[in-house]
């Protein structure tokens, strides 16, 4: 089940007006993809909305020697960040952008070297005379800065956080990421479809199903493949199983950040139980290898008794956590993200729904037909407590969905057939456990990947953490950060 897709090639002078119309109608700018076609550059702006599931692609062509697009930053904060990324990786200038400082590029990168251009070649030597990153400084009496990272204690990926503080109160936090930039999109260029799946499955280790499914859906659309209902049901099972073990882990980790370690220990036991269930279902604890282009197969399905056992243990964990006054006191009112800010920033997934926004690709872009529409779990307060409650609700809903999908599943494998004409390009939209994942793929005449574009929900949600931290005290940063639990690898690509 895929949405209605339209592709319109327009003049550069039409871009701002057409984008305004789509955004005003309620569409979301899901991704912006640049292509180097040799004589010219091509930029695709992908707008989505649902239900019903609709995708509009606006395509503009640019002069390769002096590529300029009108900035959409006055319409969308998300657009402003995509434009900074285009500038970093393709050298495309967003005319009218108020602040085109680097986003992906660190200051030691060679100037005027654009890694996704055809003529980029090997990376030149790093600069040793680069100026420090231009962090915005907060001025005023008693204001001081606390730099944290990019190297952190424990098993955590690198990210730099710059706090402007008065006393213990955070006035502003700026995050500097992309320390683990691996060049994923460059790796996809020229890869065969099978190799591309291996890359997609490993973009963010805890989201193997989400990214591999979005990638496969994009390739299937590009090839004109229609996947059988048997395969779609199995994919839905796996997607919810991935959601389960991650949210259970986060419920425990949040408790651990307020020194309630016994709850974290209980959550770790449940998570391990779920990981062992994953392995018995797919052969891999993190559910790798079950989804491929045009097919899905598992070894077995979870039994109702196994799911009920997890549900009972999880409800005991929730009672334990919420009966502790320290947990509730620390969670309530901490790191509030309002619905207005969440909407303006373009947040997705758990973060958006905990602030009252009904944004969920399972409802807006379903890949499996259902007799009754999926209703997202939503909370309103936008604080750490709401994000905790959101995860609790997500676990409960996922357990019910897995049980429901397992009753629908008959064979343990499903395949596909060529039904529609090959489009050469495809779009995959999947509600991963953090939020909506977007993959867009273009194939060349030989069936190789000419361009692969990935947007993880963490790309949209990292700026929201900075907003939520305003007026939060420094000791609550780890708690607030864990309540978002964003991916460094998924963002840094």
ROPADO-966863 format. One record per residue (C-alpha): chain; residue number from 0; residue in three letters; z negated, y negated, x negated. Coordinates in nm, 3 decimals, decimal comma, always signed. Layout:
ROPADO-966863
 chaine num residu      up   north    east
      A NUM    ALA       Z       Y       X
...
//
This chain:
ROPADO-966863
 chaine num residu      up   north    east
      A   0    UNK  +0,000  +0,000  +0,000
      A   1    UNK  +0,118  -0,319  -0,167
      A   2    UNK  +0,141  -0,673  -0,043
      A   3    UNK  +0,434  -0,894  +0,049
      A   4    UNK  +0,574  -1,035  -0,274
      A   5    UNK  +0,812  -1,327  -0,318
      A   6    UNK  +0,961  -1,465  -0,641
      A   7    UNK  +1,107  -1,817  -0,641
      A   8    UNK  +1,270  -1,981  -0,941
      A   9    UNK  +1,216  -2,355  -0,913
      A  10    UNK  +1,271  -2,669  -1,115
      A  11    UNK  +0,988  -2,799  -1,330
      A  12    UNK  +0,973  -3,112  -1,114
      A  13    UNK  +0,901  -2,894  -0,807
      A  14    UNK  +0,605  -2,709  -0,961
      A  15    UNK  +0,327  -2,950  -0,874
      A  16    UNK  +0,435  -2,995  -0,513
      A  17    UNK  +0,492  -2,626  -0,445
      A  18    UNK  +0,159  -2,538  -0,608
      A  19    UNK  -0,019  -2,800  -0,399
      A  20    UNK  +0,123  -2,647  -0,082
      A  21    UNK  +0,013  -2,295  -0,174
      A  22    UNK  -0,338  -2,397  -0,285
      A  23    UNK  -0,388  -2,609  +0,028
      A  24    UNK  -0,287  -2,306  +0,237
      A  25    UNK  -0,570  -2,103  +0,079
      A  26    UNK  -0,390  -1,921  -0,201
      A  27    UNK  -0,561  -1,845  -0,532
      A  28    UNK  -0,393  -1,897  -0,869
      A  29    UNK  -0,440  -1,541  -0,996
      A  30    UNK  -0,259  -1,571  -1,329
      A  31    UNK  -0,006  -1,772  -1,526
      A  32    UNK  +0,230  -1,576  -1,750
      A  33    UNK  +0,457  -1,721  -2,018
      A  34    UNK  +0,760  -1,533  -2,153
      A  35    UNK  +0,974  -1,601  -2,458
      A  36    UNK  +1,326  -1,512  -2,344
      A  37    UNK  +1,491  -1,635  -2,662
      A  38    UNK  +1,695  -1,940  -2,564
      A  39    UNK  +1,425  -2,061  -2,327
      A  40    UNK  +1,067  -2,001  -2,223
      A  41    UNK  +0,983  -1,881  -1,874
      A  42    UNK  +0,648  -1,939  -1,704
      A  43    UNK  +0,543  -1,746  -1,394
      A  44    UNK  +0,265  -1,886  -1,172
      A  45    UNK  +0,121  -1,610  -0,951
      A  46    UNK  -0,052  -1,718  -0,629
      A  47    UNK  -0,226  -1,461  -0,407
      A  48    UNK  -0,394  -1,462  -0,068
      A  49    UNK  -0,528  -1,208  +0,178
      A  50    UNK  -0,567  -1,055  +0,420
      A  51    UNK  -0,282  -0,995  +0,482
      A  52    UNK  -0,199  -0,924  +0,118
      A  53    UNK  +0,053  -1,188  +0,002
      A  54    UNK  +0,173  -1,271  -0,351
      A  55    UNK  +0,394  -1,570  -0,436
      A  56    UNK  +0,543  -1,616  -0,784
      A  57    UNK  +0,681  -1,955  -0,888
      A  58    UNK  +0,905  -1,933  -1,195
      A  59    UNK  +1,004  -2,227  -1,416
      A  60    UNK  +1,225  -2,231  -1,725
      A  61    UNK  +1,148  -2,452  -2,022
      A  62    UNK  +1,326  -2,572  -2,332
      A  63    UNK  +1,210  -2,343  -2,613
      A  64    UNK  +1,198  -2,618  -2,874
      A  65    UNK  +0,992  -2,866  -2,672
      A  66    UNK  +0,836  -2,681  -2,377
      A  67    UNK  +0,652  -2,908  -2,132
      A  68    UNK  +0,514  -2,836  -1,784
      A  69    UNK  +0,339  -3,074  -1,546
      A  70    UNK  -0,033  -2,998  -1,552
      A  71    UNK  -0,194  -2,856  -1,238
      A  72    UNK  -0,540  -2,945  -1,369
      A  73    UNK  -0,583  -3,206  -1,096
      A  74    UNK  -0,540  -2,929  -0,839
      A  75    UNK  -0,733  -2,642  -0,993
      A  76    UNK  -0,994  -2,589  -1,264
      A  77    UNK  -0,856  -2,239  -1,312
      A  78    UNK  -0,510  -2,385  -1,375
      A  79    UNK  -0,651  -2,617  -1,640
      A  80    UNK  -0,783  -2,319  -1,837
      A  81    UNK  -0,463  -2,118  -1,801
      A  82    UNK  -0,277  -2,423  -1,934
      A  83    UNK  -0,501  -2,446  -2,238
      A  84    UNK  -0,430  -2,079  -2,302
      A  85    UNK  -0,054  -2,139  -2,271
      A  86    UNK  -0,083  -2,419  -2,524
      A  87    UNK  -0,273  -2,198  -2,768
      A  88    UNK  -0,049  -1,892  -2,747
      A  89    UNK  +0,298  -2,035  -2,670
      A  90    UNK  +0,279  -2,403  -2,767
      A  91    UNK  +0,359  -2,510  -2,409
      A  92    UNK  +0,236  -2,865  -2,345
      A  93    UNK  +0,070  -2,928  -2,007
      A  94    UNK  +0,168  -3,292  -1,949
      A  95    UNK  -0,115  -3,485  -1,785
      A  96    UNK  -0,393  -3,242  -1,879
      A  97    UNK  -0,706  -3,449  -1,946
      A  98    UNK  -0,845  -3,246  -2,235
      A  99    UNK  -0,620  -2,995  -2,411
      A 100    UNK  -0,874  -2,869  -2,662
      A 101    UNK  -0,835  -2,512  -2,792
      A 102    UNK  -0,948  -2,228  -2,570
      A 103    UNK  -0,831  -1,903  -2,731
      A 104    UNK  -0,765  -2,047  -3,076
      A 105    UNK  -1,052  -2,099  -3,316
      A 106    UNK  -1,039  -2,391  -3,553
      A 107    UNK  -0,951  -2,177  -3,854
      A 108    UNK  -0,630  -2,051  -3,693
      A 109    UNK  -0,311  -2,190  -3,854
      A 110    UNK  -0,179  -2,499  -3,678
      A 111    UNK  +0,144  -2,467  -3,478
      A 112    UNK  +0,138  -2,086  -3,502
      A 113    UNK  +0,183  -1,941  -3,153
      A 114    UNK  +0,119  -1,566  -3,160
      A 115    UNK  +0,310  -1,470  -2,844
      A 116    UNK  +0,635  -1,643  -2,941
      A 117    UNK  +0,917  -1,421  -3,060
      A 118    UNK  +0,940  -1,599  -3,393
      A 119    UNK  +0,563  -1,594  -3,459
      A 120    UNK  +0,584  -1,332  -3,732
      A 121    UNK  +0,272  -1,209  -3,914
      A 122    UNK  -0,032  -1,433  -3,891
      A 123    UNK  -0,036  -1,690  -4,176
      A 124    UNK  -0,345  -1,741  -4,386
      A 125    UNK  -0,648  -1,880  -4,210
      A 126    UNK  -0,729  -2,245  -4,268
      A 127    UNK  -1,027  -2,317  -4,490
      A 128    UNK  -1,030  -2,691  -4,423
      A 129    UNK  -1,074  -2,679  -4,045
      A 130    UNK  -1,308  -2,922  -3,871
      A 131    UNK  -1,597  -2,793  -3,658
      A 132    UNK  -1,525  -2,709  -3,297
      A 133    UNK  -1,550  -3,028  -3,084
      A 134    UNK  -1,854  -2,944  -2,872
      A 135    UNK  -1,938  -3,214  -2,620
      A 136    UNK  -2,264  -3,376  -2,731
      A 137    UNK  -2,527  -3,486  -2,480
      A 138    UNK  -2,687  -3,814  -2,583
      A 139    UNK  -3,026  -3,948  -2,479
      A 140    UNK  -3,390  -3,977  -2,570
      A 141    UNK  -3,550  -3,644  -2,654
      A 142    UNK  -3,224  -3,444  -2,638
      A 143    UNK  -3,182  -3,178  -2,904
      A 144    UNK  -2,944  -2,886  -2,958
      A 145    UNK  -3,015  -2,514  -2,988
      A 146    UNK  -2,728  -2,308  -3,132
      A 147    UNK  -2,735  -1,936  -3,046
      A 148    UNK  -2,493  -1,682  -3,192
      A 149    UNK  -2,219  -1,586  -3,235
      A 150    UNK  -2,403  -1,293  -3,399
      A 151    UNK  -2,678  -1,158  -3,174
      A 152    UNK  -2,951  -0,899  -3,207
      A 153    UNK  -2,885  -0,556  -3,059
      A 154    UNK  -2,562  -0,409  -2,923
      A 155    UNK  -2,395  -0,720  -2,794
      A 156    UNK  -2,056  -0,868  -2,873
      A 157    UNK  -2,024  -1,209  -3,041
      A 158    UNK  -2,036  -1,534  -2,850
      A 159    UNK  -2,170  -1,877  -2,945
      A 160    UNK  -2,389  -2,071  -2,700
      A 161    UNK  -2,471  -2,437  -2,763
      A 162    UNK  -2,766  -2,569  -2,559
      A 163    UNK  -2,846  -2,938  -2,509
      A 164    UNK  -3,213  -2,943  -2,415
      A 165    UNK  -3,500  -3,177  -2,327
      A 166    UNK  -3,831  -2,997  -2,370
      A 167    UNK  -3,746  -2,651  -2,236
      A 168    UNK  -3,500  -2,770  -1,970
      A 169    UNK  -3,131  -2,704  -2,030
      A 170    UNK  -2,914  -3,009  -1,962
      A 171    UNK  -2,588  -2,844  -2,065
      A 172    UNK  -2,474  -2,515  -2,215
      A 173    UNK  -2,133  -2,467  -2,371
      A 174    UNK  -2,007  -2,118  -2,450
      A 175    UNK  -1,758  -2,059  -2,732
      A 176    UNK  -1,594  -1,719  -2,703
      A 177    UNK  -1,286  -1,534  -2,837
      A 178    UNK  -1,460  -1,404  -3,148
      A 179    UNK  -1,334  -1,054  -3,061
      A 180    UNK  -0,979  -1,159  -2,975
      A 181    UNK  -0,773  -0,846  -3,044
      A 182    UNK  -0,425  -0,958  -2,940
      A 183    UNK  -0,407  -0,717  -2,644
      A 184    UNK  -0,104  -0,886  -2,489
      A 185    UNK  +0,080  -0,885  -2,822
      A 186    UNK  -0,002  -0,513  -2,857
      A 187    UNK  +0,156  -0,446  -2,518
      A 188    UNK  +0,485  -0,609  -2,616
      A 189    UNK  +0,734  -0,336  -2,703
      A 190    UNK  +0,495  -0,053  -2,618
      A 191    UNK  +0,600  +0,239  -2,404
      A 192    UNK  +0,432  +0,280  -2,067
      A 193    UNK  +0,202  +0,564  -2,179
      A 194    UNK  +0,081  +0,367  -2,481
      A 195    UNK  +0,027  +0,066  -2,258
      A 196    UNK  -0,205  +0,271  -2,039
      A 197    UNK  -0,411  +0,371  -2,343
      A 198    UNK  -0,450  +0,003  -2,430
      A 199    UNK  -0,535  -0,103  -2,073
      A 200    UNK  -0,796  +0,170  -2,035
      A 201    UNK  -0,980  +0,037  -2,340
      A 202    UNK  -0,969  -0,339  -2,272
      A 203    UNK  -1,332  -0,339  -2,162
      A 204    UNK  -1,512  -0,008  -2,209
      A 205    UNK  -1,720  -0,028  -1,891
      A 206    UNK  -1,411  -0,102  -1,677
      A 207    UNK  -1,177  +0,181  -1,773
      A 208    UNK  -1,088  +0,261  -1,412
      A 209    UNK  -1,044  -0,100  -1,302
      A 210    UNK  -0,807  -0,196  -1,583
      A 211    UNK  -0,613  +0,131  -1,595
      A 212    UNK  -0,563  +0,122  -1,217
      A 213    UNK  -0,443  -0,240  -1,216
      A 214    UNK  -0,205  -0,159  -1,502
      A 215    UNK  -0,068  +0,153  -1,331
      A 216    UNK  -0,016  -0,034  -1,004
      A 217    UNK  +0,180  -0,304  -1,188
      A 218    UNK  +0,401  -0,047  -1,366
      A 219    UNK  +0,452  +0,149  -1,044
      A 220    UNK  +0,573  -0,161  -0,862
      A 221    UNK  +0,802  -0,247  -1,152
      A 222    UNK  +0,951  +0,104  -1,141
      A 223    UNK  +0,973  +0,127  -0,762
      A 224    UNK  +0,722  +0,412  -0,740
      A 225    UNK  +0,526  +0,475  -0,423
      A 226    UNK  +0,205  +0,669  -0,484
      A 227    UNK  +0,096  +0,938  -0,239
      A 228    UNK  -0,207  +0,890  -0,016
      A 229    UNK  -0,376  +1,181  -0,197
      A 230    UNK  -0,359  +0,991  -0,526
      A 231    UNK  -0,473  +0,665  -0,365
      A 232    UNK  -0,783  +0,826  -0,215
      A 233    UNK  -0,881  +0,973  -0,551
      A 234    UNK  -0,830  +0,632  -0,714
      A 235    UNK  -1,059  +0,475  -0,455
      A 236    UNK  -1,328  +0,736  -0,533
      A 237    UNK  -1,307  +0,667  -0,906
      A 238    UNK  -1,317  +0,290  -0,861
      A 239    UNK  -1,640  +0,313  -0,661
      A 240    UNK  -1,794  +0,560  -0,907
      A 241    UNK  -1,733  +0,307  -1,184
      A 242    UNK  -1,899  +0,041  -0,971
      A 243    UNK  -2,201  +0,265  -0,916
      A 244    UNK  -2,309  +0,335  -1,272
      A 245    UNK  -2,259  -0,025  -1,382
      A 246    UNK  -2,453  -0,187  -1,101
      A 247    UNK  -2,738  +0,063  -1,132
      A 248    UNK  -2,762  -0,023  -1,502
      A 249    UNK  -2,768  -0,397  -1,424
      A 250    UNK  -3,046  -0,359  -1,167
      A 251    UNK  -3,261  -0,200  -1,437
      A 252    UNK  -3,156  -0,443  -1,710
      A 253    UNK  -3,251  -0,743  -1,496
      A 254    UNK  -3,598  -0,598  -1,450
      A 255    UNK  -3,621  -0,534  -1,823
      A 256    UNK  -3,547  -0,902  -1,894
      A 257    UNK  -3,870  -0,994  -1,715
      A 258    UNK  -4,062  -0,723  -1,907
      A 259    UNK  -4,073  -0,472  -1,622
      A 260    UNK  -3,957  -0,188  -1,843
      A 261    UNK  -4,058  +0,097  -1,614
      A 262    UNK  -3,791  -0,009  -1,362
      A 263    UNK  -3,531  -0,022  -1,638
      A 264    UNK  -3,633  +0,328  -1,748
      A 265    UNK  -3,591  +0,457  -1,392
      A 266    UNK  -3,248  +0,290  -1,371
      A 267    UNK  -3,147  +0,447  -1,703
      A 268    UNK  -3,227  +0,793  -1,562
      A 269    UNK  -3,006  +0,728  -1,258
      A 270    UNK  -2,728  +0,585  -1,474
      A 271    UNK  -2,735  +0,894  -1,696
      A 272    UNK  -2,718  +1,112  -1,386
      A 273    UNK  -2,412  +0,918  -1,271
      A 274    UNK  -2,247  +0,940  -1,613
      A 275    UNK  -2,291  +1,317  -1,613
      A 276    UNK  -2,141  +1,326  -1,264
      A 277    UNK  -1,848  +1,119  -1,395
      A 278    UNK  -1,791  +1,372  -1,672
      A 279    UNK  -1,791  +1,663  -1,432
      A 280    UNK  -1,543  +1,484  -1,205
      A 281    UNK  -1,297  +1,358  -1,469
      A 282    UNK  -1,397  +1,510  -1,804
      A 283    UNK  -1,511  +1,173  -1,936
      A 284    UNK  -1,844  +0,994  -1,890
      A 285    UNK  -1,665  +0,661  -1,842
      A 286    UNK  -1,396  +0,808  -1,616
      A 287    UNK  -1,107  +0,780  -1,858
      A 288    UNK  -0,793  +0,990  -1,825
      A 289    UNK  -0,793  +1,057  -1,451
      A 290    UNK  -0,548  +0,781  -1,354
      A 291    UNK  -0,194  +0,769  -1,491
      A 292    UNK  +0,128  +0,598  -1,387
      A 293    UNK  +0,234  +0,760  -1,062
      A 294    UNK  -0,046  +1,016  -1,053
      A 295    UNK  -0,419  +1,080  -1,029
      A 296    UNK  -0,612  +1,402  -1,084
      A 297    UNK  -0,977  +1,505  -1,100
      A 298    UNK  -1,162  +1,828  -1,170
      A 299    UNK  -1,379  +1,809  -0,861
      A 300    UNK  -1,533  +1,559  -0,619
      A 301    UNK  -1,897  +1,450  -0,589
      A 302    UNK  -2,087  +1,648  -0,328
      A 303    UNK  -2,279  +1,488  -0,045
      A 304    UNK  -2,605  +1,627  -0,180
      A 305    UNK  -2,540  +1,469  -0,521
      A 306    UNK  -2,475  +1,131  -0,361
      A 307    UNK  -2,785  +1,157  -0,140
      A 308    UNK  -2,997  +1,237  -0,444
      A 309    UNK  -2,868  +0,926  -0,623
      A 310    UNK  -2,929  +0,719  -0,309
      A 311    UNK  -3,290  +0,837  -0,278
      A 312    UNK  -3,369  +0,764  -0,642
      A 313    UNK  -3,199  +0,426  -0,622
      A 314    UNK  -3,392  +0,318  -0,311
      A 315    UNK  -3,717  +0,415  -0,488
      A 316    UNK  -3,609  +0,200  -0,782
      A 317    UNK  -3,538  -0,099  -0,555
      A 318    UNK  -3,878  -0,063  -0,384
      A 319    UNK  -4,046  -0,049  -0,724
      A 320    UNK  -3,866  -0,361  -0,849
      A 321    UNK  -3,908  -0,577  -0,539
      A 322    UNK  -4,277  -0,488  -0,499
      A 323    UNK  -4,349  -0,648  -0,837
      A 324    UNK  -4,444  -1,015  -0,792
      A 325    UNK  -4,336  -1,105  -1,146
      A 326    UNK  -3,984  -0,976  -1,079
      A 327    UNK  -3,952  -1,170  -0,754
      A 328    UNK  -4,107  -1,490  -0,894
      A 329    UNK  -3,879  -1,490  -1,200
      A 330    UNK  -3,565  -1,408  -1,000
      A 331    UNK  -3,600  -1,647  -0,708
      A 332    UNK  -3,461  -1,997  -0,764
      A 333    UNK  -3,346  -1,924  -1,121
      A 334    UNK  -2,995  -2,023  -1,241
      A 335    UNK  -2,858  -2,127  -0,903
      A 336    UNK  -2,482  -2,141  -0,857
      A 337    UNK  -2,394  -2,315  -0,532
      A 338    UNK  -2,109  -2,201  -0,310
      A 339    UNK  -1,937  -2,536  -0,370
      A 340    UNK  -1,947  -2,494  -0,749
      A 341    UNK  -1,854  -2,126  -0,731
      A 342    UNK  -1,546  -2,214  -0,526
      A 343    UNK  -1,444  -2,508  -0,745
      A 344    UNK  -1,473  -2,302  -1,065
      A 345    UNK  -1,277  -2,011  -0,916
      A 346    UNK  -1,544  -1,743  -0,954
      A 347    UNK  -1,479  -1,385  -0,851
      A 348    UNK  -1,661  -1,063  -0,772
      A 349    UNK  -2,038  -1,027  -0,776
      A 350    UNK  -2,090  -1,385  -0,895
      A 351    UNK  -1,880  -1,531  -0,612
      A 352    UNK  -2,022  -1,309  -0,339
      A 353    UNK  -2,382  -1,380  -0,444
      A 354    UNK  -2,302  -1,748  -0,383
      A 355    UNK  -2,168  -1,683  -0,035
      A 356    UNK  -1,792  -1,648  -0,103
      A 357    UNK  -1,620  -1,353  +0,067
      A 358    UNK  -1,384  -1,283  -0,224
      A 359    UNK  -1,311  -0,912  -0,271
      A 360    UNK  -0,974  -0,754  -0,349
      A 361    UNK  -1,076  -0,444  -0,151
      A 362    UNK  -1,050  -0,663  +0,160
      A 363    UNK  -0,780  -0,908  +0,048
      A 364    UNK  -0,550  -0,675  -0,149
      A 365    UNK  -0,626  -0,319  -0,037
      A 366    UNK  -0,426  -0,041  -0,200
      A 367    UNK  -0,545  +0,218  +0,053
      A 368    UNK  -0,484  +0,184  +0,425
      A 369    UNK  -0,805  +0,207  +0,628
      A 370    UNK  -0,863  +0,237  +1,003
      A 371    UNK  -1,129  -0,036  +0,980
      A 372    UNK  -1,113  -0,334  +0,740
      A 373    UNK  -1,353  -0,338  +0,447
      A 374    UNK  -1,635  -0,592  +0,482
      A 375    UNK  -1,763  -0,733  +0,151
      A 376    UNK  -2,138  -0,752  +0,082
      A 377    UNK  -2,238  -1,121  +0,061
      A 378    UNK  -2,553  -1,316  -0,026
      A 379    UNK  -2,599  -1,689  -0,002
      A 380    UNK  -2,868  -1,818  -0,240
      A 381    UNK  -2,664  -1,802  -0,562
      A 382    UNK  -2,969  -1,743  -0,783
      A 383    UNK  -3,071  -1,447  -0,999
      A 384    UNK  -3,238  -1,289  -0,696
      A 385    UNK  -2,913  -1,313  -0,499
      A 386    UNK  -2,718  -1,154  -0,783
      A 387    UNK  -2,981  -0,876  -0,801
      A 388    UNK  -2,960  -0,823  -0,424
      A 389    UNK  -2,582  -0,834  -0,445
      A 390    UNK  -2,583  -0,544  -0,689
      A 391    UNK  -2,824  -0,350  -0,469
      A 392    UNK  -2,592  -0,401  -0,173
      A 393    UNK  -2,289  -0,304  -0,381
      A 394    UNK  -2,453  +0,026  -0,485
      A 395    UNK  -2,537  +0,110  -0,125
      A 396    UNK  -2,185  +0,027  -0,009
      A 397    UNK  -2,023  +0,223  -0,293
      A 398    UNK  -2,229  +0,533  -0,219
      A 399    UNK  -2,109  +0,521  +0,141
      A 400    UNK  -1,749  +0,461  +0,034
      A 401    UNK  -1,749  +0,750  -0,214
      A 402    UNK  -1,882  +0,984  +0,052
      A 403    UNK  -1,623  +0,857  +0,300
      A 404    UNK  -1,332  +0,886  +0,057
      A 405    UNK  -1,441  +1,236  -0,047
      A 406    UNK  -1,409  +1,349  +0,315
      A 407    UNK  -1,052  +1,213  +0,313
      A 408    UNK  -0,954  +1,381  -0,015
      A 409    UNK  -0,790  +1,721  +0,019
      A 410    UNK  -0,612  +1,814  -0,307
      A 411    UNK  -0,761  +1,717  -0,641
      A 412    UNK  -0,435  +1,562  -0,758
      A 413    UNK  -0,171  +1,328  -0,620
      A 414    UNK  +0,164  +1,205  -0,743
      A 415    UNK  +0,440  +0,958  -0,655
      A 416    UNK  +0,812  +0,927  -0,593
      A 417    UNK  +1,076  +0,659  -0,640
      A 418    UNK  +1,119  +0,504  -0,297
      A 419    UNK  +1,188  +0,134  -0,347
      A 420    UNK  +1,433  -0,034  -0,588
      A 421    UNK  +1,293  -0,101  -0,933
      A 422    UNK  +1,199  -0,467  -0,962
      A 423    UNK  +1,151  -0,473  -1,338
      A 424    UNK  +0,819  -0,649  -1,291
      A 425    UNK  +0,502  -0,559  -1,105
      A 426    UNK  +0,159  -0,691  -1,016
      A 427    UNK  -0,166  -0,495  -0,995
      A 428    UNK  -0,469  -0,642  -0,815
      A 429    UNK  -0,788  -0,436  -0,822
      A 430    UNK  -1,151  -0,515  -0,738
      A 431    UNK  -1,325  -0,396  -1,051
      A 432    UNK  -1,703  -0,383  -1,057
      A 433    UNK  -1,723  -0,739  -1,196
      A 434    UNK  -1,449  -0,877  -0,972
      A 435    UNK  -1,074  -0,894  -0,924
      A 436    UNK  -0,864  -0,768  -1,216
      A 437    UNK  -0,501  -0,878  -1,250
      A 438    UNK  -0,229  -0,704  -1,451
      A 439    UNK  +0,133  -0,821  -1,451
      A 440    UNK  +0,393  -0,612  -1,633
      A 441    UNK  +0,762  -0,664  -1,707
      A 442    UNK  +0,979  -0,375  -1,828
      A 443    UNK  +1,303  -0,399  -2,023
      A 444    UNK  +1,618  -0,196  -1,957
      A 445    UNK  +1,483  +0,094  -2,163
      A 446    UNK  +1,159  +0,106  -1,962
      A 447    UNK  +0,950  -0,041  -2,243
      A 448    UNK  +0,697  -0,317  -2,183
      A 449    UNK  +0,854  -0,653  -2,261
      A 450    UNK  +0,547  -0,845  -2,145
      A 451    UNK  +0,200  -0,743  -2,030
      A 452    UNK  -0,045  -0,997  -1,894
      A 453    UNK  -0,413  -0,929  -1,823
      A 454    UNK  -0,680  -1,138  -1,650
      A 455    UNK  -1,033  -0,997  -1,634
      A 456    UNK  -1,275  -1,157  -1,385
      A 457    UNK  -1,496  -1,263  -1,675
      A 458    UNK  -1,229  -1,521  -1,767
      A 459    UNK  -1,302  -1,696  -1,438
      A 460    UNK  -1,679  -1,643  -1,436
      A 461    UNK  -1,786  -1,752  -1,786
      A 462    UNK  -1,764  -2,127  -1,699
      A 463    UNK  -1,987  -2,066  -1,397
      A 464    UNK  -2,272  -1,948  -1,620
      A 465    UNK  -2,282  -2,290  -1,785
      A 466    UNK  -2,307  -2,463  -1,447
      A 467    UNK  -2,579  -2,228  -1,321
      A 468    UNK  -2,791  -2,294  -1,630
      A 469    UNK  -2,828  -2,666  -1,563
      A 470    UNK  -3,200  -2,742  -1,505
      A 471    UNK  -3,292  -2,385  -1,604
      A 472    UNK  -3,545  -2,341  -1,884
      A 473    UNK  -3,436  -2,195  -2,217
      A 474    UNK  -3,657  -1,881  -2,188
      A 475    UNK  -3,467  -1,788  -1,871
      A 476    UNK  -3,127  -1,787  -2,043
      A 477    UNK  -3,129  -1,410  -2,119
      A 478    UNK  -3,219  -1,338  -1,757
      A 479    UNK  -2,952  -1,570  -1,619
      A 480    UNK  -2,695  -1,433  -1,861
      A 481    UNK  -2,774  -1,074  -1,760
      A 482    UNK  -2,749  -1,165  -1,391
      A 483    UNK  -2,385  -1,261  -1,457
      A 484    UNK  -2,329  -0,978  -1,711
      A 485    UNK  -1,984  -1,092  -1,813
      A 486    UNK  -1,753  -0,911  -2,050
      A 487    UNK  -1,680  -1,058  -2,393
      A 488    UNK  -1,403  -0,806  -2,462
      A 489    UNK  -1,247  -0,852  -2,118
      A 490    UNK  -1,239  -1,226  -2,173
      A 491    UNK  -1,136  -1,233  -2,538
      A 492    UNK  -0,841  -0,991  -2,511
//
